[in-house]
Amino acid sequence: MQPPSTPDPFGTHLAVRRDARLVAVWLLTVAALVFAMVVIGGITRLMHAGLSIVEWNLLLGWIPPMGAAEWQAAFEQYKQFPEYQQLNRGMTLGEFQAIFWWEYLHRVWGRLIGVAFLVPFLVLLALRRIPSGLAPRLTGLFVLGGLQ
């Protein structure tokens, strides 16, 4: 037989477990997104697409070229860089678009990871659902991710 458990009149034990589960699900989701980023980054690297986007505006950089003129302008910019000149000389616009989309996905996915980390972090922090010792570590993790 088990000894009788001490009653928890305030339900704090259950609340702590619920909070821990919530934080764990959030962090595991972000970890899965990071794993996917590694896969996308590997494909991007194998396709030599790492520098196909030569200009990346922090706020509006998620908007890809729209229309033939913008695609041609992006391709002409790419032709000025060593990756084109040394690895991809003679590439067609269609081939450029193929590598562009992998690099584009890689960069947009990075932003998605940032949002998927920061928004829940701030909400959980404001609601005091993150254990006090974990908050500084998660802040450091976010800073390191941002530097990436």
OpenMM code with the backbone's topology and positions (N, CA, C; nanometers):
from openmm import Vec3, app, unit

residues = "MET GLN PRO PRO SER THR PRO ASP PRO PHE GLY THR HIS LEU ALA VAL ARG ARG ASP ALA ARG LEU VAL ALA VAL TRP LEU LEU THR VAL ALA ALA LEU VAL PHE ALA MET VAL VAL ILE GLY GLY ILE THR ARG LEU MET HIS ALA GLY LEU SER ILE VAL GLU TRP ASN LEU LEU LEU GLY TRP ILE PRO PRO MET GLY ALA ALA GLU TRP GLN ALA ALA PHE GLU GLN TYR LYS GLN PHE PRO GLU TYR GLN GLN LEU ASN ARG GLY MET THR LEU GLY GLU PHE GLN ALA ILE PHE TRP TRP GLU TYR LEU HIS ARG VAL TRP GLY ARG LEU ILE GLY VAL ALA PHE LEU VAL PRO PHE LEU VAL LEU LEU ALA LEU ARG ARG ILE PRO SER GLY LEU ALA PRO ARG LEU THR GLY LEU PHE VAL LEU GLY GLY LEU GLN".split()
positions = [
    Vec3(0.0823, -0.1191, 0.0000),
    Vec3(0.0000, 0.0000, 0.0000),
    Vec3(0.0865, 0.1251, 0.0000),
    Vec3(0.0355, 0.2261, -0.0661),
    Vec3(0.1058, 0.3534, -0.0692),
    Vec3(0.0606, 0.4400, 0.0476),
    Vec3(0.1544, 0.5164, 0.1026),
    Vec3(0.1131, 0.6092, 0.2082),
    Vec3(0.0245, 0.7175, 0.1478),
    Vec3(-0.0671, 0.7685, 0.2240),
    Vec3(-0.1542, 0.8733, 0.1704),
    Vec3(-0.0723, 0.9958, 0.1322),
    Vec3(-0.1067, 1.0554, 0.0212),
    Vec3(-0.0334, 1.1739, -0.0236),
    Vec3(-0.0844, 1.2968, 0.0505),
    Vec3(0.0038, 1.3919, 0.0605),
    Vec3(-0.0329, 1.5171, 0.1255),
    Vec3(-0.1184, 1.5974, 0.0296),
    Vec3(-0.2323, 1.6427, 0.0734),
    Vec3(-0.3166, 1.7211, -0.0173),
    Vec3(-0.2495, 1.8527, -0.0550),
    Vec3(-0.2751, 1.8946, -0.1750),
    Vec3(-0.2213, 2.0211, -0.2264),
    Vec3(-0.3392, 2.1150, -0.2465),
    Vec3(-0.3763, 2.1893, -0.1410),
    Vec3(-0.4992, 2.2687, -0.1490),
    Vec3(-0.4969, 2.3769, -0.2563),
    Vec3(-0.3794, 2.4192, -0.2969),
    Vec3(-0.3723, 2.5274, -0.3957),
    Vec3(-0.3483, 2.4757, -0.5376),
    Vec3(-0.3282, 2.3463, -0.5541),
    Vec3(-0.3058, 2.2892, -0.6863),
    Vec3(-0.1738, 2.3306, -0.7482),
    Vec3(-0.0784, 2.3727, -0.6649),
    Vec3(0.0477, 2.4236, -0.7201),
    Vec3(0.1277, 2.3143, -0.7888),
    Vec3(0.1224, 2.1925, -0.7354),
    Vec3(0.1984, 2.0837, -0.7971),
    Vec3(0.1497, 2.0584, -0.9398),
    Vec3(0.0204, 2.0545, -0.9584),
    Vec3(-0.0348, 2.0336, -1.0927),
    Vec3(-0.0030, 2.1506, -1.1845),
    Vec3(-0.0072, 2.2713, -1.1312),
    Vec3(0.0229, 2.3897, -1.2124),
    Vec3(0.1678, 2.3882, -1.2583),
    Vec3(0.2582, 2.3485, -1.1691),
    Vec3(0.4002, 2.3426, -1.2051),
    Vec3(0.4213, 2.2377, -1.3140),
    Vec3(0.3576, 2.1226, -1.3014),
    Vec3(0.3704, 2.0188, -1.4038),
    Vec3(0.3129, 2.0653, -1.5369),
    Vec3(0.2003, 2.1338, -1.5332),
    Vec3(0.1385, 2.1844, -1.6560),
    Vec3(0.2307, 2.2872, -1.7213),
    Vec3(0.2884, 2.3761, -1.6411),
    Vec3(0.3812, 2.4759, -1.6949),
    Vec3(0.5043, 2.4096, -1.7554),
    Vec3(0.5581, 2.3105, -1.6857),
    Vec3(0.6767, 2.2406, -1.7364),
    Vec3(0.6449, 2.1714, -1.8686),
    Vec3(0.5279, 2.1124, -1.8785),
    Vec3(0.4883, 2.0448, -2.0026),
    Vec3(0.4738, 2.1471, -2.1157),
    Vec3(0.4140, 2.2607, -2.0858),
    Vec3(0.3960, 2.3660, -2.1858),
    Vec3(0.5311, 2.4157, -2.2374),
    Vec3(0.6229, 2.4423, -2.1462),
    Vec3(0.7567, 2.4882, -2.1849),
    Vec3(0.8277, 2.3793, -2.2658),
    Vec3(0.8135, 2.2546, -2.2241),
    Vec3(0.8784, 2.1441, -2.2958),
    Vec3(0.8251, 2.1309, -2.4381),
    Vec3(0.6945, 2.1398, -2.4553),
    Vec3(0.6355, 2.1297, -2.5900),
    Vec3(0.6851, 2.2438, -2.6773),
    Vec3(0.6882, 2.3643, -2.6217),
    Vec3(0.7370, 2.4801, -2.6968),
    Vec3(0.8828, 2.4593, -2.7395),
    Vec3(0.9689, 2.4197, -2.6463),
    Vec3(1.1107, 2.4035, -2.6785),
    Vec3(1.1346, 2.2868, -2.7742),
    Vec3(1.0586, 2.1801, -2.7617),
    Vec3(1.0723, 2.0687, -2.8560),
    Vec3(1.0255, 2.1081, -2.9959),
    Vec3(0.9239, 2.1913, -3.0029),
    Vec3(0.8783, 2.2412, -3.1328),
    Vec3(0.9873, 2.3255, -3.1986),
    Vec3(1.0481, 2.4135, -3.1204),
    Vec3(1.1573, 2.4961, -3.1738),
    Vec3(1.2749, 2.4073, -3.2150),
    Vec3(1.3040, 2.3048, -3.1363),
    Vec3(1.4125, 2.2123, -3.1720),
    Vec3(1.3830, 2.1418, -3.3043),
    Vec3(1.2580, 2.1031, -3.3257),
    Vec3(1.2204, 2.0398, -3.4531),
    Vec3(1.2376, 2.1375, -3.5691),
    Vec3(1.2022, 2.2633, -3.5468),
    Vec3(1.2219, 2.3655, -3.6503),
    Vec3(1.3704, 2.3835, -3.6807),
    Vec3(1.4540, 2.3805, -3.5773),
    Vec3(1.5988, 2.3934, -3.5971),
    Vec3(1.6525, 2.2722, -3.6739),
    Vec3(1.6039, 2.1527, -3.6419),
    Vec3(1.6459, 2.0333, -3.7160),
    Vec3(1.6103, 2.0478, -3.8640),
    Vec3(1.4881, 2.0935, -3.8910),
    Vec3(1.4473, 2.1153, -4.0302),
    Vec3(1.5373, 2.2189, -4.0963),
    Vec3(1.5793, 2.3205, -4.0203),
    Vec3(1.6688, 2.4236, -4.0731),
    Vec3(1.8026, 2.3626, -4.1129),
    Vec3(1.8520, 2.2687, -4.0347),
    Vec3(1.9781, 2.2024, -4.0679),
    Vec3(1.9636, 2.1248, -4.1991),
    Vec3(1.8514, 2.0571, -4.2162),
    Vec3(1.8261, 1.9830, -4.3402),
    Vec3(1.8176, 2.0795, -4.4586),
    Vec3(1.7396, 2.1856, -4.4432),
    Vec3(1.7263, 2.2856, -4.5503),
    Vec3(1.8622, 2.3482, -4.5811),
    Vec3(1.9381, 2.3794, -4.4762),
    Vec3(2.0714, 2.4366, -4.4956),
    Vec3(2.1649, 2.3412, -4.5678),
    Vec3(2.1543, 2.2125, -4.5365),
    Vec3(2.2367, 2.1129, -4.6051),
    Vec3(2.2041, 2.1052, -4.7531),
    Vec3(2.0758, 2.1049, -4.7846),
    Vec3(2.0348, 2.1025, -4.9259),
    Vec3(2.0819, 2.2294, -4.9962),
    Vec3(2.0660, 2.3420, -4.9286),
    Vec3(2.1099, 2.4703, -4.9847),
    Vec3(2.2595, 2.4664, -5.0146),
    Vec3(2.3356, 2.4123, -4.9217),
    Vec3(2.4805, 2.4038, -4.9387),
    Vec3(2.5172, 2.3098, -5.0539),
    Vec3(2.4513, 2.1953, -5.0597),
    Vec3(2.4809, 2.0988, -5.1662),
    Vec3(2.4482, 2.1538, -5.3045),
    Vec3(2.3513, 2.2432, -5.3113),
    Vec3(2.3129, 2.3019, -5.4404),
    Vec3(2.3957, 2.4263, -5.4732),
    Vec3(2.4915, 2.4603, -5.3864),
    Vec3(2.5720, 2.5818, -5.4031),
    Vec3(2.4829, 2.7049, -5.4141),
    Vec3(2.3801, 2.7094, -5.3301),
    Vec3(2.2845, 2.8196, -5.3354),
    Vec3(2.3035, 2.9171, -5.2202),
    Vec3(2.4069, 2.9002, -5.1422),
    Vec3(2.4237, 2.9782, -5.0205),
    Vec3(2.4316, 3.1278, -5.0379),
    Vec3(2.4749, 3.1740, -5.1523),
    Vec3(2.4860, 3.3185, -5.1736),
    Vec3(2.4036, 3.3641, -5.2926),
    Vec3(2.2987, 3.2907, -5.3237),
    Vec3(2.2186, 3.3294, -5.4398),
    Vec3(2.1375, 3.4556, -5.4132),
    Vec3(2.1113, 3.4846, -5.2876),
    Vec3(2.0445, 3.6101, -5.2517),
    Vec3(2.1542, 3.7018, -5.1996),
    Vec3(2.1947, 3.7956, -5.2821),
    Vec3(2.3104, 3.8782, -5.2476),
    Vec3(2.2726, 4.0000, -5.1650),
    Vec3(2.1464, 4.0316, -5.1584),
    Vec3(2.0986, 4.1459, -5.0809),
    Vec3(1.9816, 4.0981, -4.9965),
    Vec3(1.9850, 4.1249, -4.8668),
    Vec3(1.8794, 4.0753, -4.7775),
    Vec3(1.8385, 4.1878, -4.6840),
    Vec3(1.7269, 4.2492, -4.7155),
    Vec3(1.6722, 4.3557, -4.6331),
    Vec3(1.6064, 4.2923, -4.5112),
    Vec3(1.6430, 4.3386, -4.3938),
    Vec3(1.5939, 4.2778, -4.2704),
    Vec3(1.4422, 4.2816, -4.2584),
    Vec3(1.3795, 4.3914, -4.2974),
    Vec3(1.2345, 4.4027, -4.2820),
    Vec3(1.1571, 4.3537, -4.4032),
    Vec3(1.2029, 4.3851, -4.5217),
    Vec3(1.1296, 4.3479, -4.6421),
    Vec3(1.1963, 4.2350, -4.7198),
    Vec3(1.2988, 4.1752, -4.6628),
    Vec3(1.3749, 4.0723, -4.7326),
    Vec3(1.3007, 3.9432, -4.7570),
    Vec3(1.1869, 3.9278, -4.6972),
    Vec3(1.1113, 3.8039, -4.7174),
    Vec3(1.0295, 3.8075, -4.8454),
    Vec3(1.0264, 3.9221, -4.9122),
    Vec3(0.9511, 3.9333, -5.0375),
    Vec3(1.0429, 3.8930, -5.1530),
    Vec3(1.0111, 3.7849, -5.2237),
    Vec3(1.0965, 3.7411, -5.3347),
    Vec3(1.0743, 3.8291, -5.4575),
    Vec3(1.1588, 3.8146, -5.5590),
    Vec3(1.1365, 3.8900, -5.6827),
    Vec3(0.9985, 3.8595, -5.7409),
    Vec3(0.9326, 3.9645, -5.7848),
    Vec3(0.7997, 3.9508, -5.8452),
    Vec3(0.8091, 3.9967, -5.9902),
    Vec3(0.7900, 3.9083, -6.0807),
    Vec3(0.7919, 3.9447, -6.2217),
    Vec3(0.9281, 3.9245, -6.2850),
    Vec3(0.9262, 3.9236, -6.4170),
    Vec3(1.0464, 3.8949, -6.4955),
    Vec3(1.1565, 3.9980, -6.4735),
    Vec3(1.1202, 4.1258, -6.4652),
    Vec3(1.2218, 4.2308, -6.4495),
    Vec3(1.2948, 4.2175, -6.3157),
    Vec3(1.2222, 4.1898, -6.2091),
    Vec3(1.2856, 4.1751, -6.0778),
    Vec3(1.3733, 4.0499, -6.0724),
    Vec3(1.3279, 3.9418, -6.1363),
    Vec3(1.4100, 3.8209, -6.1411),
    Vec3(1.5394, 3.8471, -6.2175),
    Vec3(1.5279, 3.9175, -6.3298),
    Vec3(1.6470, 3.9468, -6.4090),
    Vec3(1.7427, 4.0357, -6.3304),
    Vec3(1.6894, 4.1339, -6.2571),
    Vec3(1.7742, 4.2225, -6.1766),
    Vec3(1.8459, 4.1435, -6.0663),
    Vec3(1.7746, 4.0530, -6.0007),
    Vec3(1.8362, 3.9704, -5.8961),
    Vec3(1.9453, 3.8816, -5.9560),
    Vec3(1.9195, 3.8282, -6.0741),
    Vec3(2.0169, 3.7428, -6.1416),
    Vec3(2.1408, 3.8232, -6.1806),
    Vec3(2.1204, 3.9446, -6.2294),
    Vec3(2.2344, 4.0301, -6.2664),
    Vec3(2.3185, 4.0638, -6.1434),
    Vec3(2.2544, 4.0873, -6.0290),
    Vec3(2.3297, 4.1116, -5.9051),
    Vec3(2.4125, 3.9888, -5.8691),
    Vec3(2.3508, 3.8726, -5.8801),
    Vec3(2.4187, 3.7475, -5.8468),
    Vec3(2.5416, 3.7265, -5.9356),
    Vec3(2.5325, 3.7660, -6.0606),
    Vec3(2.6444, 3.7486, -6.1538),
    Vec3(2.7679, 3.8281, -6.1122),
    Vec3(2.7521, 3.9286, -6.0285),
    Vec3(2.8639, 4.0115, -5.9846),
    Vec3(2.9442, 3.9466, -5.8716),
    Vec3(2.8947, 3.8378, -5.8155),
    Vec3(2.9572, 3.7774, -5.6986),
    Vec3(3.0407, 3.6551, -5.7356),
    Vec3(3.1440, 3.6280, -5.6543),
    Vec3(3.2350, 3.5170, -5.6840),
    Vec3(3.1661, 3.3808, -5.6980),
    Vec3(3.0575, 3.3575, -5.6258),
    Vec3(2.9909, 3.2274, -5.6378),
    Vec3(2.9479, 3.2017, -5.7819),
    Vec3(2.8929, 3.3028, -5.8461),
    Vec3(2.8539, 3.2867, -5.9868),
    Vec3(2.9781, 3.2759, -6.0742),
    Vec3(3.0724, 3.3675, -6.0528),
    Vec3(3.1890, 3.3752, -6.1398),
    Vec3(3.2789, 3.2520, -6.1308),
    Vec3(3.2866, 3.1895, -6.0125),
    Vec3(3.3773, 3.0763, -5.9952),
    Vec3(3.3078, 2.9400, -5.9998),
    Vec3(3.1816, 2.9343, -5.9573),
    Vec3(3.1131, 2.8048, -5.9501),
    Vec3(3.0017, 2.7879, -6.0523),
    Vec3(2.9317, 2.8951, -6.0805),
    Vec3(2.8088, 2.8825, -6.1593),
    Vec3(2.8080, 2.9638, -6.2884),
    Vec3(2.9265, 2.9954, -6.3393),
    Vec3(2.9336, 3.0732, -6.4632),
    Vec3(2.8553, 3.0021, -6.5735),
    Vec3(2.7750, 3.0775, -6.6454),
    Vec3(2.6952, 3.0212, -6.7531),
    Vec3(2.5582, 2.9717, -6.7088),
    Vec3(2.5280, 2.9876, -6.5824),
    Vec3(2.3984, 2.9451, -6.5294),
    Vec3(2.2870, 3.0243, -6.5968),
    Vec3(2.1744, 2.9592, -6.6207),
    Vec3(2.0590, 3.0275, -6.6804),
    Vec3(1.9730, 3.0897, -6.5707),
    Vec3(1.8818, 3.1747, -6.6113),
    Vec3(1.7894, 3.2360, -6.5154),
    Vec3(1.7073, 3.1285, -6.4442),
    Vec3(1.6634, 3.0270, -6.5175),
    Vec3(1.5869, 2.9178, -6.4566),
    Vec3(1.6667, 2.8426, -6.3513),
    Vec3(1.7941, 2.8186, -6.3794),
    Vec3(1.8802, 2.7515, -6.2812),
    Vec3(1.9023, 2.8408, -6.1592),
    Vec3(1.9169, 2.9710, -6.1839),
    Vec3(1.9313, 3.0650, -6.0733),
    Vec3(1.8070, 3.0635, -5.9849),
    Vec3(1.6899, 3.0617, -6.0472),
    Vec3(1.5660, 3.0596, -5.9695),
    Vec3(1.5583, 2.9351, -5.8816),
    Vec3(1.6055, 2.8225, -5.9316),
    Vec3(1.6023, 2.6985, -5.8529),
    Vec3(1.6877, 2.7104, -5.7269),
    Vec3(1.8092, 2.7641, -5.7399),
    Vec3(1.8928, 2.7773, -5.6199),
    Vec3(1.8441, 2.8919, -5.5318),
    Vec3(1.7872, 2.9937, -5.5945),
    Vec3(1.7345, 3.1068, -5.5180),
    Vec3(1.6284, 3.0592, -5.4190),
    Vec3(1.5373, 2.9731, -5.4655),
    Vec3(1.4263, 2.9301, -5.3791),
    Vec3(1.4746, 2.8515, -5.2588),
    Vec3(1.5828, 2.7745, -5.2721),
    Vec3(1.6360, 2.7042, -5.1550),
    Vec3(1.6944, 2.8023, -5.0550),
    Vec3(1.7698, 2.8996, -5.1033),
    Vec3(1.8264, 3.0003, -5.0130),
    Vec3(1.7155, 3.0841, -4.9509),
    Vec3(1.6156, 3.1162, -5.0294),
    Vec3(1.5012, 3.1925, -4.9789),
    Vec3(1.4318, 3.1154, -4.8670),
    Vec3(1.4040, 2.9874, -4.8893),
    Vec3(1.3408, 2.9041, -4.7870),
    Vec3(1.4267, 2.8997, -4.6613),
    Vec3(1.5565, 2.8863, -4.6784),
    Vec3(1.6492, 2.8816, -4.5656),
    Vec3(1.6402, 3.0094, -4.4822),
    Vec3(1.6384, 3.1229, -4.5465),
    Vec3(1.6333, 3.2504, -4.4738),
    Vec3(1.4977, 3.2753, -4.4092),
    Vec3(1.3909, 3.2453, -4.4795),
    Vec3(1.2572, 3.2646, -4.4225),
    Vec3(1.2355, 3.1670, -4.3065),
    Vec3(1.2862, 3.0456, -4.3191),
    Vec3(1.2742, 2.9472, -4.2116),
    Vec3(1.3457, 2.9978, -4.0859),
    Vec3(1.4594, 3.0632, -4.1048),
    Vec3(1.5305, 3.1217, -3.9910),
    Vec3(1.4464, 3.2257, -3.9196),
    Vec3(1.3762, 3.3061, -3.9944),
    Vec3(1.2860, 3.4046, -3.9332),
    Vec3(1.1720, 3.3358, -3.8599),
    Vec3(1.1197, 3.2297, -3.9194),
    Vec3(1.0130, 3.1536, -3.8546),
    Vec3(1.0607, 3.0991, -3.7200),
    Vec3(1.1820, 3.0475, -3.7158),
    Vec3(1.2369, 2.9967, -3.5902),
    Vec3(1.2453, 3.1097, -3.4877),
    Vec3(1.2914, 3.2257, -3.5310),
    Vec3(1.3005, 3.3395, -3.4395),
    Vec3(1.1659, 3.3769, -3.3802),
    Vec3(1.0639, 3.3812, -3.4632),
    Vec3(0.9293, 3.4150, -3.4158),
    Vec3(0.8749, 3.3037, -3.3264),
    Vec3(0.8959, 3.1776, -3.3680),
    Vec3(0.8464, 3.0635, -3.2903),
    Vec3(0.9143, 3.0545, -3.1540),
    Vec3(1.0324, 3.1112, -3.1429),
    Vec3(1.1004, 3.1140, -3.0136),
    Vec3(1.0596, 3.2370, -2.9335),
    Vec3(1.0679, 3.3542, -2.9949),
    Vec3(1.0519, 3.4792, -2.9207),
    Vec3(0.9098, 3.5033, -2.8707),
    Vec3(0.8100, 3.4838, -2.9539),
    Vec3(0.6719, 3.5150, -2.9130),
    Vec3(0.6286, 3.4292, -2.7939),
    Vec3(0.6403, 3.2955, -2.8017),
    Vec3(0.6031, 3.2171, -2.6834),
    Vec3(0.6906, 3.2486, -2.5618),
    Vec3(0.8187, 3.2758, -2.5844),
    Vec3(0.9075, 3.3099, -2.4733),
    Vec3(0.8564, 3.4328, -2.3999),
    Vec3(0.8241, 3.5370, -2.4736),
    Vec3(0.7760, 3.6595, -2.4097),
    Vec3(0.6425, 3.6380, -2.3395),
    Vec3(0.5526, 3.5627, -2.4023),
    Vec3(0.4217, 3.5355, -2.3408),
    Vec3(0.4395, 3.4527, -2.2145),
    Vec3(0.5164, 3.3448, -2.2238),
    Vec3(0.5374, 3.2591, -2.1072),
    Vec3(0.6121, 3.3320, -1.9966),
    Vec3(0.7036, 3.4185, -2.0343),
    Vec3(0.7764, 3.4979, -1.9359),
    Vec3(0.6819, 3.5947, -1.8649),
    Vec3(0.5970, 3.6618, -1.9412),
    Vec3(0.5014, 3.7563, -1.8821),
    Vec3(0.4024, 3.6855, -1.7899),
    Vec3(0.3669, 3.5626, -1.8242),
    Vec3(0.2729, 3.4853, -1.7418),
    Vec3(0.3433, 3.4094, -1.6289),
    Vec3(0.4751, 3.4268, -1.6202),
    Vec3(0.5567, 3.3611, -1.5173),
    Vec3(0.5455, 3.2088, -1.5227),
    Vec3(0.5490, 3.1565, -1.6434),
    Vec3(0.5404, 3.0115, -1.6619),
    Vec3(0.6782, 2.9480, -1.6830),
    Vec3(0.7798, 3.0314, -1.7032),
    Vec3(0.9158, 2.9813, -1.7238),
    Vec3(0.9879, 2.9853, -1.5895),
    Vec3(1.0485, 2.8743, -1.5491),
    Vec3(1.1232, 2.8746, -1.4229),
    Vec3(1.2304, 2.9833, -1.4240),
    Vec3(1.2487, 3.0480, -1.3095),
    Vec3(1.3373, 3.1647, -1.3023),
    Vec3(1.4795, 3.1342, -1.3480),
    Vec3(1.5326, 3.0179, -1.3179),
    Vec3(1.6688, 2.9852, -1.3590),
    Vec3(1.6826, 2.9577, -1.5078),
    Vec3(1.5716, 2.9282, -1.5732),
    Vec3(1.5754, 2.8952, -1.7156),
    Vec3(1.5683, 3.0195, -1.8046),
    Vec3(1.5054, 3.1244, -1.7564),
    Vec3(1.4849, 3.2450, -1.8378),
    Vec3(1.6157, 3.3057, -1.8898),
    Vec3(1.7195, 3.3244, -1.8062),
    Vec3(1.8444, 3.3810, -1.8598),
    Vec3(1.9101, 3.2903, -1.9642),
    Vec3(1.9006, 3.1603, -1.9446),
    Vec3(1.9590, 3.0675, -2.0419),
    Vec3(1.8864, 3.0760, -2.1756),
    Vec3(1.7547, 3.0851, -2.1693),
    Vec3(1.6768, 3.0958, -2.2929),
    Vec3(1.7027, 3.2289, -2.3625),
    Vec3(1.7237, 3.3341, -2.2843),
    Vec3(1.7583, 3.4639, -2.3429),
    Vec3(1.8913, 3.4531, -2.4176),
    Vec3(1.9886, 3.3890, -2.3553),
    Vec3(2.1177, 3.3678, -2.4207),
    Vec3(2.1054, 3.2838, -2.5463),
    Vec3(2.0210, 3.1827, -2.5406),
    Vec3(1.9974, 3.0979, -2.6576),
    Vec3(1.9368, 3.1782, -2.7720),
    Vec3(1.8434, 3.2665, -2.7386),
    Vec3(1.7823, 3.3508, -2.8417),
    Vec3(1.8865, 3.4438, -2.9039),
    Vec3(1.9712, 3.5023, -2.8212),
    Vec3(2.0760, 3.5918, -2.8725),
    Vec3(2.1703, 3.5148, -2.9651),
    Vec3(2.2111, 3.3957, -2.9238),
    Vec3(2.2986, 3.3151, -3.0096),
    Vec3(2.2297, 3.2789, -3.1408),
    Vec3(2.1032, 3.2442, -3.1341),
    Vec3(2.0278, 3.2141, -3.2562),
    Vec3(2.0176, 3.3349, -3.3468),
    Vec3(1.9975, 3.4514, -3.2868),
    Vec3(1.9895, 3.5745, -3.3650),
    Vec3(2.1211, 3.6086, -3.4331),
    Vec3(2.2310, 3.5781, -3.3667),
    Vec3(2.3621, 3.6033, -3.4268),
    Vec3(2.3901, 3.5088, -3.5429),
    Vec3(2.3259, 3.3960, -3.5418),
    Vec3(2.3449, 3.2976, -3.6476),
    Vec3(2.2958, 3.3548, -3.7788),
] * unit.nanometer
topology = app.Topology()
chain = topology.addChain("A")
for resn in residues:
    res = topology.addResidue(resn, chain)
    for name in ("N", "CA", "C"):
        topology.addAtom(name, app.Element.getBySymbol(name[0]), res)
